Amino acid sequence: MALQAYKVEDVLVFASRGTEAKMLAAPALRPMEEWREDVSGWVALRAERTPELDDLCDPSREEPYIHSAS
């Protein structure tokens, strides 16, 4: 499946699903220990689909990744 653009707060992630995007972005936003202590914050964290940014995806990449300019 092609990678698609997702925004998780201010982090741009390319992934095939929102859950993948969320899992990649979360440690970039806060240390995992903080997420463990704030489970409600983790649950509230959303990966918003941003199709207008799909063209920024590196076509040579096949695995989900955080966009370096975000």
ChimeraX attribute file (.defattr): number of C-alpha atoms within 10 A of each C-alpha:
attribute: neighborCount
match mode: 1-to-1
recipient: residues
	/A:1	8
	/A:2	14
	/A:3	19
	/A:4	22
	/A:5	28
	/A:6	30
	/A:7	21
	/A:8	21
	/A:9	14
	/A:10	10
	/A:11	20
	/A:12	24
	/A:13	31
	/A:14	29
	/A:15	23
	/A:16	17
	/A:17	17
	/A:18	20
	/A:19	13
	/A:20	16
	/A:21	27
	/A:22	22
	/A:23	15
	/A:24	19
	/A:25	23
	/A:26	18
	/A:27	13
	/A:28	11
	/A:29	13
	/A:30	10
	/A:31	10
	/A:32	13
	/A:33	9
	/A:34	12
	/A:35	16
	/A:36	11
	/A:37	10
	/A:38	11
	/A:39	11
	/A:40	10
	/A:41	12
	/A:42	16
	/A:43	9
	/A:44	8
	/A:45	15
	/A:46	17
	/A:47	22
	/A:48	16
	/A:49	19
	/A:50	14
	/A:51	10
	/A:52	10
	/A:53	15
	/A:54	15
	/A:55	10
	/A:56	13
	/A:57	18
	/A:58	12
	/A:59	9
	/A:60	6
	/A:61	11
	/A:62	13
	/A:63	11
	/A:64	18
	/A:65	19
	/A:66	19
	/A:67	14
	/A:68	8
	/A:69	7
	/A:70	9
